[in-house]
C-alpha cells in the first residue's frame, strides 16, 4: 500500500497547518515542514571518500515543487 509524504515549504506554515488538519485522519498521509536549510557540508575541503548516499536523494524535483507550489508530494511504496 502506497503512503504519501506532503512536504511543505517553511515559508508557508499556514498551508502546513491546513494540510495537517485536513489530512490528520488519513493513516496513509504524513505532512511535514521542509527542515532543510543549507548544504550540511560547509567546508570546501575535498574528501577522500564521498559518504553521502546518492540513492537517498533521488527526489530531485522536490526543490522545484516547493519553489513553485509551496508543497511537494512524495509517494512512498
N, CA, C and O of each residue as an XYZ file, in Angstrom:
308
protein
N       0.837     -1.176      0.000
C       0.000      0.000      0.000
C       0.888      1.247      0.000
O       1.797      1.367      0.821
N       0.625      2.153     -0.905
C       1.417      3.380     -1.010
C       1.075      4.346      0.122
O      -0.062      4.414      0.590
N       2.098      5.088      0.542
C       1.932      6.168      1.531
C       2.369      7.458      0.865
O       3.102      7.443     -0.124
N       1.918      8.563      1.409
C       2.214      9.860      0.814
C       2.797     10.795      1.858
O       2.298     10.896      2.978
N       3.858     11.471      1.465
C       4.518     12.439      2.323
C       4.355     13.815      1.685
O       4.862     14.063      0.591
N       3.653     14.697      2.368
C       3.489     16.070      1.922
C       4.564     16.899      2.609
O       4.601     16.981      3.837
N       5.434     17.512      1.820
C       6.500     18.356      2.348
C       6.114     19.789      2.040
O       5.897     20.145      0.882
N       6.027     20.619      3.085
C       5.576     21.998      2.934
C       6.745     22.946      3.201
O       7.502     22.764      4.155
N       6.880     23.954      2.350
C       7.930     24.953      2.492
C       7.810     25.670      3.835
O       6.705     25.930      4.312
N       8.950     25.985      4.437
C       8.957     26.716      5.712
C       8.304     28.089      5.592
O       7.792     28.613      6.581
N       8.312     28.673      4.416
C       7.719     29.996      4.210
C       6.196     29.943      4.186
O       5.552     30.991      4.155
N       5.604     28.755      4.199
C       4.144     28.610      4.117
C       3.607     27.764      5.272
O       2.975     26.729      5.060
N       3.866     28.217      6.469
C       3.443     27.459      7.648
C       1.923     27.370      7.772
O       1.404     26.412      8.345
N       1.211     28.356      7.243
C      -0.253     28.304      7.282
C      -0.767     27.139      6.435
O      -1.712     26.455      6.827
N      -0.151     26.916      5.284
C      -0.515     25.783      4.427
C      -0.262     24.478      5.172
O      -1.063     23.546      5.107
N       0.860     24.425      5.877
C       1.191     23.246      6.678
C       0.078     22.953      7.691
O      -0.357     21.810      7.832
N      -0.371     23.987      8.387
C      -1.423     23.813      9.384
C      -2.720     23.310      8.781
O      -3.366     22.426      9.343
N      -3.103     23.864      7.643
C      -4.336     23.445      6.978
C      -4.238     21.997      6.528
O      -5.166     21.216      6.742
N      -3.116     21.628      5.902
C      -2.943     20.248      5.444
C      -2.943     19.270      6.613
O      -3.569     18.213      6.541
N      -2.242     19.621      7.688
C      -2.212     18.736      8.869
C      -3.616     18.498      9.401
O      -3.983     17.375      9.748
N      -4.395     19.573      9.460
C      -5.754     19.462      9.983
C      -6.635     18.619      9.059
O      -7.353     17.733      9.521
N      -6.579     18.894      7.772
C      -7.468     18.211      6.823
C      -7.079     16.761      6.559
O      -7.941     15.936      6.253
N      -5.789     16.439      6.673
C      -5.330     15.083      6.357
C      -5.011     14.250      7.594
O      -4.481     13.146      7.474
N      -5.323     14.761      8.766
C      -4.945     14.081     10.017
C      -5.607     12.716     10.182
O      -5.067     11.855     10.878
N      -6.761     12.500      9.558
C      -7.464     11.219      9.706
C      -7.026     10.167      8.698
O      -7.481      9.025      8.759
N      -6.152     10.535      7.776
C      -5.703      9.593      6.748
C      -4.392      8.943      7.191
O      -3.353      9.602      7.235
N      -4.439      7.665      7.516
C      -3.260      6.953      8.021
C      -2.177      6.779      6.965
O      -1.036      6.463      7.302
N      -2.516      6.980      5.690
C      -1.538      6.824      4.609
C      -0.807      8.121      4.294
O       0.007      8.157      3.371
N      -1.082      9.194      5.048
C      -0.520     10.507      4.727
C       0.221     11.080      5.927
O      -0.270     11.034      7.055
N       1.415     11.623      5.667
C       2.166     12.396      6.655
C       2.426     13.764      6.061
O       2.703     13.886      4.868
N       2.337     14.800      6.891
C       2.605     16.169      6.459
C       3.744     16.694      7.323
O       3.663     16.666      8.551
N       4.816     17.176      6.671
C       5.966     17.700      7.409
C       6.399     19.036      6.820
O       6.110     19.345      5.664
N       7.098     19.823      7.635
C       7.726     21.047      7.145
C       9.099     20.706      6.591
O       9.798     19.852      7.135
N       9.481     21.363      5.522
C      10.810     21.178      4.942
C      11.823     21.783      5.907
O      11.852     23.000      6.094
N      12.640     20.956      6.512
C      13.591     21.422      7.523
C      14.968     21.712      6.960
O      15.859     22.164      7.681
N      15.143     21.453      5.677
C      16.460     21.682      5.096
C      16.751     23.176      5.055
O      15.884     23.979      4.709
N      17.955     23.534      5.405
C      18.354     24.939      5.397
C      19.463     25.181      4.378
O      19.278     25.888      3.387
N      20.602     24.585      4.642
C      21.757     24.730      3.754
C      22.414     23.372      3.592
O      22.113     22.428      4.322
N      23.302     23.290      2.638
C      24.068     22.066      2.465
C      24.858     21.809      3.744
O      25.560     22.700      4.222
N      24.756     20.619      4.297
C      25.397     20.332      5.579
C      26.909     20.362      5.514
O      27.559     20.703      6.502
N      27.475     20.018      4.390
C      28.931     20.022      4.286
C      29.370     21.450      3.983
O      29.284     21.899      2.840
N      29.838     22.159      4.997
C      30.162     23.571      4.855
C      31.600     23.799      4.393
O      31.876     24.763      3.678
N      32.500     22.934      4.790
C      33.902     23.124      4.423
C      34.116     22.744      2.967
O      33.523     21.786      2.472
N      34.956     23.493      2.294
C      35.233     23.190      0.892
C      36.456     22.296      0.751
O      37.081     22.240     -0.308
N      36.785     21.606      1.822
C      37.924     20.702      1.817
C      37.526     19.413      1.095
O      36.497     18.825      1.429
N      38.298     18.968      0.134
C      37.948     17.725     -0.557
C      38.007     16.529      0.397
O      38.822     16.486      1.318
N      37.130     15.572      0.154
C      37.095     14.379      0.996
C      37.642     13.197      0.209
O      37.542     13.144     -1.016
N      38.218     12.257      0.936
C      38.808     11.082      0.287
C      37.732     10.168     -0.288
O      37.906      9.580     -1.355
N      36.627     10.056      0.427
C      35.550      9.153      0.012
C      34.219      9.832      0.285
O      33.958     10.267      1.407
N      33.388      9.923     -0.724
C      32.052     10.509     -0.549
C      31.190      9.522      0.222
O      30.926      8.419     -0.256
N      30.748      9.915      1.417
C      29.980      9.016      2.262
C      28.472      9.200      2.120
O      27.700      8.338      2.541
N      28.055     10.305      1.536
C      26.623     10.516      1.385
C      26.082      9.571      0.328
O      26.694      9.378     -0.722
N      24.941      8.991      0.612
C      24.333      8.006     -0.278
C      23.469      8.712     -1.322
O      22.499      9.378     -0.963
N      23.797      8.582     -2.583
C      23.071      9.254     -3.657
C      21.639      8.752     -3.772
O      20.760      9.518     -4.164
N      21.376      7.495     -3.444
C      20.032      6.935     -3.567
C      19.032      7.663     -2.682
O      17.856      7.779     -3.029
N      19.495      8.148     -1.548
C      18.624      8.884     -0.637
C      18.059     10.126     -1.295
O      16.955     10.559     -0.966
N      18.791     10.690     -2.203
C      18.433     11.977     -2.793
C      17.829     11.822     -4.179
O      18.086     12.645     -5.058
N      17.046     10.800     -4.385
C      16.525     10.528     -5.718
C      15.362     11.437     -6.110
O      15.000     11.479     -7.286
N      14.773     12.156     -5.175
C      13.647     13.034     -5.466
C      14.154     14.448     -5.762
O      13.940     15.374     -4.980
N      14.819     14.591     -6.889
C      15.462     15.845     -7.254
C      14.445     16.956     -7.467
O      14.750     18.116     -7.188
N      13.255     16.645     -7.948
C      12.255     17.653     -8.260
C      11.588     18.293     -7.060
O      10.782     19.208     -7.232
N      11.890     17.852     -5.864
C      11.246     18.405     -4.666
C      11.549     19.886     -4.517
O      10.648     20.667     -4.211
N      12.781     20.288     -4.723
C      13.121     21.710     -4.604
C      12.296     22.553     -5.559
O      11.787     23.606     -5.176
N      12.160     22.103     -6.792
C      11.370     22.837     -7.780
C       9.904     22.902     -7.368
O       9.277     23.956     -7.477
N       9.356     21.792     -6.899
C       7.957     21.775     -6.470
C       7.723     22.727     -5.305
O       6.722     23.443     -5.278
N       8.643     22.739     -4.343
C       8.486     23.635     -3.199
C       8.554     25.093     -3.633
O       7.807     25.928     -3.122
N       9.439     25.404     -4.565
C       9.533     26.784     -5.061
C       8.273     27.203     -5.809
O       7.782     28.318     -5.632
N       7.760     26.322     -6.634
C       6.602     26.664     -7.471
C       5.283     26.629     -6.721
O       4.447     27.517     -6.888
N       5.090     25.588     -5.880
C       3.764     25.350     -5.306
C       3.724     25.391     -3.781
O       2.645     25.291     -3.198
N       4.843     25.531     -3.139
C       4.997     25.527     -1.681
C       4.759     24.158     -1.044
O       4.945     24.001      0.163
N       4.345     23.157     -1.848
C       4.129     21.801     -1.346
C       4.662     20.804     -2.358
O       4.473     20.973     -3.562
N       5.331     19.763     -1.869
C       5.758     18.658     -2.716
C       5.171     17.381     -2.126
O       5.147     17.202     -0.908
N       4.703     16.506     -2.989
C       4.125     15.235     -2.530
C       5.026     14.110     -3.026
O       5.326     14.009     -4.215
N       5.446     13.272     -2.090
C       6.313     12.134     -2.400
C       5.531     10.863     -2.110
O       4.946     10.714     -1.038
N       5.526      9.954     -3.067
C       4.892      8.654     -2.878
C       5.918      7.682     -2.315
O       7.003      7.520     -2.874
N       5.577      7.048     -1.227
C       6.464      6.084     -0.582
C       5.818      4.710     -0.743
O       4.717      4.473     -0.244
N       6.503      3.812     -1.438
C       5.898      2.490     -1.676
C       6.320      1.489     -0.635
O       5.903      0.332     -0.687
